[in-house]
């Protein structure tokens, strides 16, 4: 697998993954609008032997000045538990640091155990909570706000 810059051609597949992975997914139009922003940074994980394949994982960020926000990250269901999210985030963090970002923030559902473990492993720390941030069916789920300084090495 290889981390590659997201291109407009990846957006339809990312919209499909968003719909599979999230209760309130971004639409293709929203993804296009996001990708058109000057502060957008996006990467995908692709098979090395088929760079034209649909992404197996993606990370979408907004980076401005010294800070960045991880807007969305997901892995295709059939590609889970292969370390793709870790490798992708390692790549994203290195790129953001190279571009002058000093820290990155994200929100994660309080009950997303796998994502929380990943973020802790990569050096993110909890800095706050957002009550009722996510909607799942008729229920509201709190978010944990996490931050990582990019000057620190990845553990």
Secondary structure, DSSP 8 states (H G I E B T S, - for coil): -EEEE--GGGHHHHHHHHHHH-TT---HHHHHHHHTSTTEEEEEEE-TT-TTS--SEEEEEEEETTEEEEEEEEE-GGGTTSSHHHHHHHHHHHHHHHTT--EEEEEEETT-HHHHHHHHHTT-EEEEEEEEEEEETTEEEEEEEEEEETTS---
